Amino acid sequence: MNRSTTTTMDVKHIARFLGALSIEERVQIIQQLLAVGSDGLSVQDIAVRTELGASAVFKQLEALAGIELVFVKSVDNTKVYIANTLLLDELFASLYQQYGPSIHARLAQQLREALENQSAQP
């Protein structure tokens, strides 16, 4: 999934990532990974921080890694998981761009133009 961070994510990708984040445990995991930054956390560390079972954490991490929301690296023969901050930033920037305050300005402009066109008709 190689996309430039300057482009807007398509609806298919937005839905896919939001669907992945619709599970509470995954959001908890992402929160913990974001809190520690690029050092990442092991399954056990995440389990302790989230109070989830290690097997549940592993299952959710595998799903998140499968869609590249987290990366896996090996540190001292231990798998360490890191949040894909570039992808998360792109996701939320895209959401903000498409559905944030700028959409209200565009809709207001469209309404003004429609009203002007309507009043210009005989």
A tleap script that builds the chain and sets N, CA, C and O, in Angstrom:
source leaprc.protein.ff14SB
mol = sequence {
  NMET ASN ARG SER THR THR THR THR MET ASP
  VAL LYS HIE ILE ALA ARG PHE LEU GLY ALA
  LEU SER ILE GLU GLU ARG VAL GLN ILE ILE
  GLN GLN LEU LEU ALA VAL GLY SER ASP GLY
  LEU SER VAL GLN ASP ILE ALA VAL ARG THR
  GLU LEU GLY ALA SER ALA VAL PHE LYS GLN
  LEU GLU ALA LEU ALA GLY ILE GLU LEU VAL
  PHE VAL LYS SER VAL ASP ASN THR LYS VAL
  TYR ILE ALA ASN THR LEU LEU LEU ASP GLU
  LEU PHE ALA SER LEU TYR GLN GLN TYR GLY
  PRO SER ILE HIE ALA ARG LEU ALA GLN GLN
  LEU ARG GLU ALA LEU GLU ASN GLN SER ALA
  GLN CPRO
}
set mol.1.N position { 0.845 -1.167 0.000 }
set mol.1.CA position { 0.000 0.000 0.000 }
set mol.1.C position { 0.888 1.226 0.000 }
set mol.1.O position { 1.223 1.754 1.061 }
set mol.2.N position { 1.266 1.676 -1.161 }
set mol.2.CA position { 2.173 2.796 -1.271 }
set mol.2.C position { 1.419 4.005 -1.787 }
set mol.2.O position { 1.184 4.128 -2.989 }
set mol.3.N position { 1.041 4.891 -0.894 }
set mol.3.CA position { 0.307 6.081 -1.282 }
set mol.3.C position { 1.050 7.304 -0.785 }
set mol.3.O position { 1.701 7.271 0.259 }
set mol.4.N position { 0.948 8.361 -1.528 }
set mol.4.CA position { 1.528 9.628 -1.086 }
set mol.4.C position { 0.628 10.221 -0.018 }
set mol.4.O position { -0.596 10.115 -0.095 }
set mol.5.N position { 1.242 10.847 0.983 }
set mol.5.CA position { 0.440 11.432 2.061 }
set mol.5.C position { -0.265 12.704 1.611 }
set mol.5.O position { -1.071 13.255 2.361 }
set mol.6.N position { 0.024 13.183 0.400 }
set mol.6.CA position { -0.627 14.391 -0.081 }
set mol.6.C position { -1.933 14.079 -0.817 }
set mol.6.O position { -2.703 14.993 -1.111 }
set mol.7.N position { -2.188 12.824 -1.113 }
set mol.7.CA position { -3.404 12.473 -1.817 }
set mol.7.C position { -4.493 12.083 -0.821 }
set mol.7.O position { -4.219 11.687 0.312 }
set mol.8.N position { -5.706 12.204 -1.271 }
set mol.8.CA position { -6.839 11.828 -0.448 }
set mol.8.C position { -7.082 10.338 -0.607 }
set mol.8.O position { -7.094 9.807 -1.717 }
set mol.9.N position { -7.272 9.683 0.512 }
set mol.9.CA position { -7.535 8.252 0.520 }
set mol.9.C position { -8.915 7.997 -0.096 }
set mol.9.O position { -9.845 8.774 0.117 }
set mol.10.N position { -9.041 6.920 -0.850 }
set mol.10.CA position { -10.341 6.631 -1.443 }
set mol.10.C position { -11.276 6.000 -0.407 }
set mol.10.O position { -10.842 5.521 0.640 }
set mol.11.N position { -12.535 6.016 -0.722 }
set mol.11.CA position { -13.576 5.549 0.191 }
set mol.11.C position { -13.359 4.092 0.597 }
set mol.11.O position { -13.593 3.723 1.747 }
set mol.12.N position { -12.921 3.283 -0.333 }
set mol.12.CA position { -12.682 1.866 -0.046 }
set mol.12.C position { -11.642 1.698 1.064 }
set mol.12.O position { -11.841 0.903 1.983 }
set mol.13.N position { -10.547 2.434 0.984 }
set mol.13.CA position { -9.506 2.339 2.005 }
set mol.13.C position { -9.969 2.925 3.336 }
set mol.13.O position { -9.691 2.364 4.396 }
set mol.14.N position { -10.672 4.046 3.278 }
set mol.14.CA position { -11.185 4.648 4.518 }
set mol.14.C position { -12.081 3.644 5.238 }
set mol.14.O position { -11.936 3.424 6.441 }
set mol.15.N position { -13.002 3.039 4.500 }
set mol.15.CA position { -13.916 2.065 5.108 }
set mol.15.C position { -13.152 0.875 5.682 }
set mol.15.O position { -13.479 0.384 6.762 }
set mol.16.N position { -12.155 0.424 4.971 }
set mol.16.CA position { -11.359 -0.724 5.430 }
set mol.16.C position { -10.652 -0.413 6.745 }
set mol.16.O position { -10.686 -1.215 7.679 }
set mol.17.N position { -10.015 0.750 6.814 }
set mol.17.CA position { -9.269 1.104 8.023 }
set mol.17.C position { -10.203 1.423 9.188 }
set mol.17.O position { -9.939 1.037 10.327 }
set mol.18.N position { -11.293 2.126 8.898 }
set mol.18.CA position { -12.243 2.412 9.977 }
set mol.18.C position { -12.892 1.127 10.482 }
set mol.18.O position { -13.148 0.982 11.678 }
set mol.19.N position { -13.155 0.202 9.573 }
set mol.19.CA position { -13.689 -1.094 9.984 }
set mol.19.C position { -12.721 -1.816 10.907 }
set mol.19.O position { -13.128 -2.412 11.904 }
set mol.20.N position { -11.448 -1.759 10.571 }
set mol.20.CA position { -10.436 -2.393 11.423 }
set mol.20.C position { -10.375 -1.737 12.792 }
set mol.20.O position { -10.111 -2.402 13.794 }
set mol.21.N position { -10.617 -0.443 12.833 }
set mol.21.CA position { -10.563 0.288 14.096 }
set mol.21.C position { -11.903 0.306 14.831 }
set mol.21.O position { -12.037 0.961 15.865 }
set mol.22.N position { -12.872 -0.399 14.311 }
set mol.22.CA position { -14.187 -0.420 14.970 }
set mol.22.C position { -14.240 -1.409 16.130 }
set mol.22.O position { -15.262 -1.532 16.804 }
set mol.23.N position { -13.151 -2.100 16.353 }
set mol.23.CA position { -13.068 -3.072 17.452 }
set mol.23.C position { -12.322 -2.414 18.605 }
set mol.23.O position { -11.184 -1.973 18.447 }
set mol.24.N position { -12.965 -2.352 19.752 }
set mol.24.CA position { -12.418 -1.641 20.914 }
set mol.24.C position { -11.006 -2.079 21.275 }
set mol.24.O position { -10.152 -1.237 21.554 }
set mol.25.N position { -10.752 -3.361 21.275 }
set mol.25.CA position { -9.427 -3.861 21.642 }
set mol.25.C position { -8.351 -3.336 20.708 }
set mol.25.O position { -7.237 -3.043 21.143 }
set mol.26.N position { -8.678 -3.216 19.427 }
set mol.26.CA position { -7.700 -2.705 18.461 }
set mol.26.C position { -7.397 -1.234 18.729 }
set mol.26.O position { -6.252 -0.797 18.605 }
set mol.27.N position { -8.416 -0.480 19.091 }
set mol.27.CA position { -8.193 0.933 19.415 }
set mol.27.C position { -7.318 1.048 20.661 }
set mol.27.O position { -6.424 1.892 20.714 }
set mol.28.N position { -7.567 0.218 21.651 }
set mol.28.CA position { -6.730 0.222 22.851 }
set mol.28.C position { -5.277 -0.095 22.504 }
set mol.28.O position { -4.357 0.534 23.027 }
set mol.29.N position { -5.080 -1.051 21.640 }
set mol.29.CA position { -3.733 -1.442 21.231 }
set mol.29.C position { -3.053 -0.291 20.495 }
set mol.29.O position { -1.908 0.050 20.792 }
set mol.30.N position { -3.751 0.300 19.545 }
set mol.30.CA position { -3.185 1.432 18.795 }
set mol.30.C position { -2.833 2.569 19.750 }
set mol.30.O position { -1.777 3.186 19.606 }
set mol.31.N position { -3.696 2.858 20.720 }
set mol.31.CA position { -3.409 3.915 21.698 }
set mol.31.C position { -2.093 3.644 22.421 }
set mol.31.O position { -1.268 4.543 22.581 }
set mol.32.N position { -1.907 2.420 22.848 }
set mol.32.CA position { -0.679 2.081 23.570 }
set mol.32.C position { 0.550 2.175 22.660 }
set mol.32.O position { 1.603 2.653 23.082 }
set mol.33.N position { 0.415 1.727 21.433 }
set mol.33.CA position { 1.535 1.806 20.500 }
set mol.33.C position { 1.886 3.256 20.181 }
set mol.33.O position { 3.061 3.603 20.069 }
set mol.34.N position { 0.878 4.092 20.036 }
set mol.34.CA position { 1.140 5.504 19.781 }
set mol.34.C position { 1.799 6.167 20.988 }
set mol.34.O position { 2.635 7.058 20.834 }
set mol.35.N position { 1.425 5.733 22.178 }
set mol.35.CA position { 1.974 6.323 23.402 }
set mol.35.C position { 3.475 6.070 23.536 }
set mol.35.O position { 4.198 6.909 24.074 }
set mol.36.N position { 3.945 4.931 23.056 }
set mol.36.CA position { 5.373 4.611 23.201 }
set mol.36.C position { 6.196 4.996 21.981 }
set mol.36.O position { 7.426 5.004 22.047 }
set mol.37.N position { 5.545 5.311 20.879 }
set mol.37.CA position { 6.265 5.753 19.693 }
set mol.37.C position { 7.009 4.643 18.987 }
set mol.37.O position { 6.558 3.498 18.952 }
set mol.38.N position { 8.157 4.992 18.423 }
set mol.38.CA position { 8.884 4.071 17.545 }
set mol.38.C position { 9.572 2.920 18.282 }
set mol.38.O position { 10.080 2.001 17.640 }
set mol.39.N position { 9.600 2.953 19.603 }
set mol.39.CA position { 10.174 1.829 20.355 }
set mol.39.C position { 9.282 0.599 20.260 }
set mol.39.O position { 9.772 -0.530 20.282 }
set mol.40.N position { 7.980 0.813 20.156 }
set mol.40.CA position { 7.043 -0.286 20.050 }
set mol.40.C position { 6.903 -1.073 21.334 }
set mol.40.O position { 7.545 -0.774 22.341 }
set mol.41.N position { 6.055 -2.081 21.280 }
set mol.41.CA position { 5.773 -2.927 22.442 }
set mol.41.C position { 5.643 -4.380 22.007 }
set mol.41.O position { 5.261 -4.672 20.874 }
set mol.42.N position { 5.964 -5.277 22.916 }
set mol.42.CA position { 5.749 -6.706 22.681 }
set mol.42.C position { 4.289 -7.032 22.999 }
set mol.42.O position { 3.569 -6.219 23.578 }
set mol.43.N position { 3.876 -8.216 22.616 }
set mol.43.CA position { 2.515 -8.675 22.919 }
set mol.43.C position { 2.275 -8.620 24.425 }
set mol.43.O position { 1.234 -8.144 24.878 }
set mol.44.N position { 3.242 -9.108 25.194 }
set mol.44.CA position { 3.082 -9.124 26.656 }
set mol.44.C position { 2.952 -7.714 27.232 }
set mol.44.O position { 2.120 -7.468 28.106 }
set mol.45.N position { 3.781 -6.788 26.735 }
set mol.45.CA position { 3.705 -5.406 27.215 }
set mol.45.C position { 2.336 -4.792 26.906 }
set mol.45.O position { 1.755 -4.093 27.736 }
set mol.46.N position { 1.841 -5.062 25.718 }
set mol.46.CA position { 0.521 -4.536 25.335 }
set mol.46.C position { -0.561 -5.165 26.200 }
set mol.46.O position { -1.477 -4.477 26.651 }
set mol.47.N position { -0.458 -6.471 26.435 }
set mol.47.CA position { -1.445 -7.176 27.262 }
set mol.47.C position { -1.503 -6.565 28.659 }
set mol.47.O position { -2.588 -6.372 29.207 }
set mol.48.N position { -0.346 -6.261 29.235 }
set mol.48.CA position { -0.310 -5.659 30.572 }
set mol.48.C position { -0.933 -4.266 30.544 }
set mol.48.O position { -1.743 -3.930 31.407 }
set mol.49.N position { -0.559 -3.459 29.560 }
set mol.49.CA position { -1.047 -2.074 29.483 }
set mol.49.C position { -2.547 -1.987 29.203 }
set mol.49.O position { -3.214 -1.066 29.673 }
set mol.50.N position { -3.077 -2.944 28.439 }
set mol.50.CA position { -4.494 -2.896 28.067 }
set mol.50.C position { -5.372 -3.779 28.935 }
set mol.50.O position { -6.599 -3.697 28.877 }
set mol.51.N position { -4.741 -4.626 29.742 }
set mol.51.CA position { -5.459 -5.596 30.568 }
set mol.51.C position { -6.258 -6.595 29.724 }
set mol.51.O position { -7.305 -7.091 30.139 }
set mol.52.N position { -5.734 -6.869 28.538 }
set mol.52.CA position { -6.306 -7.879 27.659 }
set mol.52.C position { -5.423 -9.111 27.734 }
set mol.52.O position { -4.248 -9.014 28.089 }
set mol.53.N position { -5.967 -10.247 27.410 }
set mol.53.CA position { -5.168 -11.463 27.376 }
set mol.53.C position { -4.169 -11.429 26.236 }
set mol.53.O position { -4.428 -10.837 25.188 }
set mol.54.N position { -3.021 -12.067 26.444 }
set mol.54.CA position { -1.970 -12.068 25.428 }
set mol.54.C position { -2.454 -12.673 24.108 }
set mol.54.O position { -2.095 -12.182 23.037 }
set mol.55.N position { -3.257 -13.723 24.172 }
set mol.55.CA position { -3.734 -14.340 22.931 }
set mol.55.C position { -4.689 -13.405 22.181 }
set mol.55.O position { -4.676 -13.357 20.951 }
set mol.56.N position { -5.516 -12.661 22.927 }
set mol.56.CA position { -6.416 -11.688 22.288 }
set mol.56.C position { -5.616 -10.559 21.650 }
set mol.56.O position { -5.925 -10.113 20.545 }
set mol.57.N position { -4.581 -10.102 22.359 }
set mol.57.CA position { -3.721 -9.041 21.826 }
set mol.57.C position { -3.043 -9.527 20.549 }
set mol.57.O position { -3.019 -8.815 19.545 }
set mol.58.N position { -2.492 -10.740 20.588 }
set mol.58.CA position { -1.813 -11.281 19.413 }
set mol.58.C position { -2.769 -11.365 18.221 }
set mol.58.O position { -2.412 -10.983 17.106 }
set mol.59.N position { -3.965 -11.856 18.456 }
set mol.59.CA position { -4.957 -11.985 17.382 }
set mol.59.C position { -5.263 -10.616 16.761 }
set mol.59.O position { -5.319 -10.489 15.538 }
set mol.60.N position { -5.458 -9.604 17.594 }
set mol.60.CA position { -5.778 -8.264 17.089 }
set mol.60.C position { -4.571 -7.639 16.386 }
set mol.60.O position { -4.731 -6.948 15.379 }
set mol.61.N position { -3.372 -7.876 16.908 }
set mol.61.CA position { -2.166 -7.346 16.270 }
set mol.61.C position { -1.963 -7.954 14.890 }
set mol.61.O position { -1.574 -7.257 13.953 }
set mol.62.N position { -2.221 -9.229 14.766 }
set mol.62.CA position { -2.081 -9.875 13.463 }
set mol.62.C position { -3.045 -9.260 12.453 }
set mol.62.O position { -2.685 -9.053 11.294 }
set mol.63.N position { -4.258 -8.971 12.888 }
set mol.63.CA position { -5.229 -8.335 11.987 }
set mol.63.C position { -4.769 -6.923 11.614 }
set mol.63.O position { -4.863 -6.526 10.452 }
set mol.64.N position { -4.275 -6.172 12.587 }
set mol.64.CA position { -3.803 -4.808 12.326 }
set mol.64.C position { -2.571 -4.815 11.431 }
set mol.64.O position { -2.425 -3.953 10.564 }
set mol.65.N position { -1.694 -5.773 11.635 }
set mol.65.CA position { -0.500 -5.885 10.790 }
set mol.65.C position { -0.889 -6.293 9.370 }
set mol.65.O position { -0.252 -5.876 8.402 }
set mol.66.N position { -1.926 -7.100 9.251 }
set mol.66.CA position { -2.383 -7.549 7.938 }
set mol.66.C position { -2.848 -6.418 7.043 }
set mol.66.O position { -2.770 -6.521 5.819 }
set mol.67.N position { -3.326 -5.351 7.635 }
set mol.67.CA position { -3.744 -4.195 6.836 }
set mol.67.C position { -2.794 -3.010 7.015 }
set mol.67.O position { -3.116 -1.875 6.666 }
set mol.68.N position { -1.621 -3.305 7.566 }
set mol.68.CA position { -0.515 -2.362 7.680 }
set mol.68.C position { -0.759 -1.195 8.633 }
set mol.68.O position { -0.097 -0.163 8.521 }
set mol.69.N position { -1.698 -1.340 9.568 }
set mol.69.CA position { -1.868 -0.301 10.589 }
set mol.69.C position { -0.809 -0.410 11.672 }
set mol.69.O position { -0.570 0.543 12.414 }
set mol.70.N position { -0.172 -1.578 11.763 }
set mol.70.CA position { 0.985 -1.750 12.646 }
set mol.70.C position { 2.072 -2.494 11.880 }
set mol.70.O position { 1.804 -3.260 10.954 }
set mol.71.N position { 3.309 -2.238 12.302 }
set mol.71.CA position { 4.465 -2.945 11.762 }
set mol.71.C position { 5.012 -3.862 12.830 }
set mol.71.O position { 4.791 -3.655 14.023 }
set mol.72.N position { 5.730 -4.879 12.388 }
set mol.72.CA position { 6.367 -5.824 13.307 }
set mol.72.C position { 7.867 -5.774 13.045 }
set mol.72.O position { 8.315 -5.815 11.899 }
set mol.73.N position { 8.634 -5.684 14.130 }
set mol.73.CA position { 10.084 -5.805 13.992 }
set mol.73.C position { 10.588 -6.736 15.083 }
set mol.73.O position { 9.915 -6.958 16.090 }
set mol.74.N position { 11.762 -7.269 14.873 }
set mol.74.CA position { 12.345 -8.183 15.848 }
set mol.74.C position { 13.414 -7.442 16.644 }
set mol.74.O position { 14.327 -6.842 16.075 }
set mol.75.N position { 13.286 -7.493 17.974 }
set mol.75.CA position { 14.258 -6.885 18.871 }
set mol.75.C position { 14.643 -7.940 19.901 }
set mol.75.O position { 13.808 -8.385 20.688 }
set mol.76.N position { 15.919 -8.339 19.890 }
set mol.76.CA position { 16.405 -9.362 20.815 }
set mol.76.C position { 15.536 -10.623 20.779 }
set mol.76.O position { 15.157 -11.152 21.824 }
set mol.77.N position { 15.227 -11.094 19.584 }
set mol.77.CA position { 14.416 -12.299 19.374 }
set mol.77.C position { 12.985 -12.179 19.889 }
set mol.77.O position { 12.329 -13.190 20.140 }
set mol.78.N position { 12.504 -10.960 20.047 }
set mol.78.CA position { 11.124 -10.714 20.459 }
set mol.78.C position { 10.441 -9.867 19.397 }
set mol.78.O position { 11.005 -8.882 18.919 }
set mol.79.N position { 9.228 -10.253 19.032 }
set mol.79.CA position { 8.453 -9.427 18.104 }
set mol.79.C position { 7.979 -8.179 18.833 }
set mol.79.O position { 7.406 -8.252 19.920 }
set mol.80.N position { 8.231 -7.033 18.214 }
set mol.80.CA position { 7.802 -5.757 18.762 }
set mol.80.C position { 6.912 -5.097 17.712 }
set mol.80.O position { 7.235 -5.084 16.524 }
set mol.81.N position { 5.801 -4.555 18.166 }
set mol.81.CA position { 4.811 -3.957 17.268 }
set mol.81.C position { 4.869 -2.446 17.385 }
set mol.81.O position { 5.012 -1.893 18.475 }
set mol.82.N position { 4.754 -1.784 16.230 }
set mol.82.CA position { 4.842 -0.333 16.150 }
set mol.82.C position { 3.666 0.173 15.324 }
set mol.82.O position { 3.345 -0.398 14.282 }
set mol.83.N position { 3.028 1.235 15.784 }
set mol.83.CA position { 1.922 1.829 15.025 }
set mol.83.C position { 2.459 2.446 13.739 }
set mol.83.O position { 3.525 3.061 13.735 }
set mol.84.N position { 1.724 2.282 12.663 }
set mol.84.CA position { 2.068 2.899 11.385 }
set mol.84.C position { 1.520 4.323 11.406 }
set mol.84.O position { 0.422 4.590 10.918 }
set mol.85.N position { 2.302 5.222 11.976 }
set mol.85.CA position { 1.827 6.592 12.161 }
set mol.85.C position { 1.603 7.309 10.834 }
set mol.85.O position { 0.730 8.172 10.741 }
set mol.86.N position { 2.374 6.967 9.811 }
set mol.86.CA position { 2.156 7.611 8.510 }
set mol.86.C position { 0.781 7.268 7.958 }
set mol.86.O position { 0.065 8.139 7.464 }
set mol.87.N position { 0.420 6.003 8.043 }
set mol.87.CA position { -0.888 5.578 7.544 }
set mol.87.C position { -2.014 6.148 8.401 }
set mol.87.O position { -3.028 6.603 7.871 }
set mol.88.N position { -1.843 6.126 9.717 }
set mol.88.CA position { -2.864 6.693 10.606 }
set mol.88.C position { -3.030 8.192 10.357 }
set mol.88.O position { -4.152 8.698 10.325 }
set mol.89.N position { -1.916 8.899 10.182 }
set mol.89.CA position { -1.991 10.331 9.871 }
set mol.89.C position { -2.731 10.569 8.559 }
set mol.89.O position { -3.563 11.470 8.450 }
set mol.90.N position { -2.408 9.737 7.560 }
set mol.90.CA position { -3.078 9.879 6.264 }
set mol.90.C position { -4.575 9.619 6.387 }
set mol.90.O position { -5.388 10.336 5.803 }
set mol.91.N position { -4.931 8.594 7.146 }
set mol.91.CA position { -6.339 8.266 7.334 }
set mol.91.C position { -7.090 9.439 7.954 }
set mol.91.O position { -8.117 9.868 7.427 }
set mol.92.N position { -6.585 9.957 9.064 }
set mol.92.CA position { -7.310 11.016 9.752 }
set mol.92.C position { -7.239 12.353 9.023 }
set mol.92.O position { -8.178 13.145 9.096 }
set mol.93.N position { -6.145 12.612 8.327 }
set mol.93.CA position { -6.075 13.825 7.509 }
set mol.93.C position { -7.084 13.751 6.367 }
set mol.93.O position { -7.744 14.738 6.040 }
set mol.94.N position { -7.192 12.573 5.770 }
set mol.94.CA position { -8.144 12.387 4.683 }
set mol.94.C position { -9.578 12.562 5.174 }
set mol.94.O position { -10.398 13.206 4.520 }
set mol.95.N position { -9.865 11.981 6.331 }
set mol.95.CA position { -11.200 12.146 6.913 }
set mol.95.C position { -11.502 13.608 7.188 }
set mol.95.O position { -12.598 14.092 6.907 }
set mol.96.N position { -10.515 14.309 7.741 }
set mol.96.CA position { -10.699 15.722 8.061 }
set mol.96.C position { -10.907 16.527 6.781 }
set mol.96.O position { -11.769 17.403 6.716 }
set mol.97.N position { -10.100 16.213 5.763 }
set mol.97.CA position { -10.217 16.933 4.494 }
set mol.97.C position { -11.572 16.701 3.838 }
set mol.97.O position { -12.195 17.635 3.333 }
set mol.98.N position { -12.026 15.448 3.850 }
set mol.98.CA position { -13.269 15.116 3.159 }
set mol.98.C position { -14.518 15.440 3.962 }
set mol.98.O position { -15.551 15.795 3.394 }
set mol.99.N position { -14.426 15.317 5.293 }
set mol.99.CA position { -15.636 15.430 6.101 }
set mol.99.C position { -15.540 16.466 7.206 }
set mol.99.O position { -16.490 16.633 7.971 }
set mol.100.N position { -14.426 17.162 7.310 }
set mol.100.CA position { -14.226 18.147 8.367 }
set mol.100.C position { -14.821 19.498 8.006 }
set mol.100.O position { -15.709 19.584 7.158 }
set mol.101.N position { -14.341 20.536 8.639 }
set mol.101.CA position { -14.898 21.882 8.448 }
set mol.101.C position { -14.916 22.352 7.003 }
set mol.101.O position { -15.810 23.108 6.624 }
set mol.102.N position { -13.966 21.934 6.188 }
set mol.102.CA position { -13.946 22.418 4.802 }
set mol.102.C position { -15.175 21.977 4.018 }
set mol.102.O position { -15.589 22.657 3.079 }
set mol.103.N position { -15.754 20.853 4.392 }
set mol.103.CA position { -16.949 20.408 3.673 }
set mol.103.C position { -18.117 21.373 3.905 }
set mol.103.O position { -18.948 21.583 3.022 }
set mol.104.N position { -18.165 21.946 5.088 }
set mol.104.CA position { -19.235 22.907 5.378 }
set mol.104.C position { -19.102 24.146 4.501 }
set mol.104.O position { -20.105 24.679 4.027 }
set mol.105.N position { -17.892 24.601 4.285 }
set mol.105.CA position { -17.664 25.748 3.409 }
set mol.105.C position { -18.074 25.416 1.976 }
set mol.105.O position { -18.715 26.224 1.304 }
set mol.106.N position { -17.699 24.212 1.509 }
set mol.106.CA position { -18.081 23.808 0.148 }
set mol.106.C position { -19.593 23.705 0.013 }
set mol.106.O position { -20.155 24.166 -0.980 }
set mol.107.N position { -20.256 23.109 0.994 }
set mol.107.CA position { -21.713 22.966 0.928 }
set mol.107.C position { -22.408 24.324 0.985 }
set mol.107.O position { -23.396 24.555 0.288 }
set mol.108.N position { -21.885 25.215 1.817 }
set mol.108.CA position { -22.456 26.570 1.907 }
set mol.108.C position { -22.301 27.289 0.571 }
set mol.108.O position { -23.223 27.971 0.124 }
set mol.109.N position { -21.147 27.141 -0.068 }
set mol.109.CA position { -20.920 27.768 -1.371 }
set mol.109.C position { -21.864 27.185 -2.420 }
set mol.109.O position { -22.416 27.925 -3.234 }
set mol.110.N position { -22.053 25.876 -2.405 }
set mol.110.CA position { -22.975 25.247 -3.347 }
set mol.110.C position { -24.399 25.744 -3.127 }
set mol.110.O position { -25.130 25.976 -4.090 }
set mol.111.N position { -24.793 25.908 -1.880 }
set mol.111.CA position { -26.121 26.416 -1.567 }
set mol.111.C position { -26.276 27.843 -2.064 }
set mol.111.O position { -27.295 28.177 -2.668 }
set mol.112.N position { -25.275 28.696 -1.820 }
set mol.112.CA position { -25.333 30.088 -2.305 }
set mol.112.C position { -25.478 30.128 -3.819 }
set mol.112.O position { -26.283 30.892 -4.351 }
set mol.113.N position { -24.695 29.305 -4.512 }
set mol.113.CA position { -24.759 29.263 -5.968 }
set mol.113.C position { -26.123 28.773 -6.445 }
set mol.113.O position { -26.670 29.302 -7.412 }
set mol.114.N position { -26.668 27.772 -5.776 }
set mol.114.CA position { -27.995 27.269 -6.174 }
set mol.114.C position { -29.052 28.344 -5.970 }
set mol.114.O position { -29.923 28.529 -6.820 }
set mol.115.N position { -28.980 29.059 -4.842 }
set mol.115.CA position { -29.933 30.133 -4.569 }
set mol.115.C position { -29.803 31.271 -5.583 }
set mol.115.O position { -30.804 31.835 -6.025 }
set mol.116.N position { -28.571 31.601 -5.943 }
set mol.116.CA position { -28.341 32.666 -6.944 }
set mol.116.C position { -28.909 32.242 -8.285 }
set mol.116.O position { -29.549 33.037 -8.973 }
set mol.117.N position { -28.676 30.986 -8.661 }
set mol.117.CA position { -29.198 30.488 -9.931 }
set mol.117.C position { -30.723 30.472 -9.937 }
set mol.117.O position { -31.359 30.777 -10.946 }
set mol.118.N position { -31.292 30.115 -8.802 }
set mol.118.CA position { -32.757 30.044 -8.685 }
set mol.118.C position { -33.354 31.455 -8.785 }
set mol.118.O position { -34.367 31.650 -9.456 }
set mol.119.N position { -32.735 32.429 -8.128 }
set mol.119.CA position { -33.283 33.795 -8.147 }
set mol.119.C position { -33.039 34.474 -9.487 }
set mol.119.O position { -33.735 35.431 -9.826 }
set mol.120.N position { -32.072 34.001 -10.249 }
set mol.120.CA position { -31.781 34.596 -11.565 }
set mol.120.C position { -32.759 34.098 -12.621 }
set mol.120.O position { -32.868 34.694 -13.693 }
set mol.121.N position { -33.471 33.008 -12.330 }
set mol.121.CA position { -34.419 32.481 -13.306 }
set mol.121.C position { -35.693 33.299 -13.247 }
set mol.121.O position { -36.117 33.728 -12.173 }
set mol.122.N position { -36.326 33.522 -14.446 }
set mol.122.CA position { -37.579 34.341 -14.493 }
set mol.122.C position { -38.764 33.635 -13.880 }
set mol.122.O position { -39.863 34.189 -13.848 }
savepdb mol mol.pdb
quit
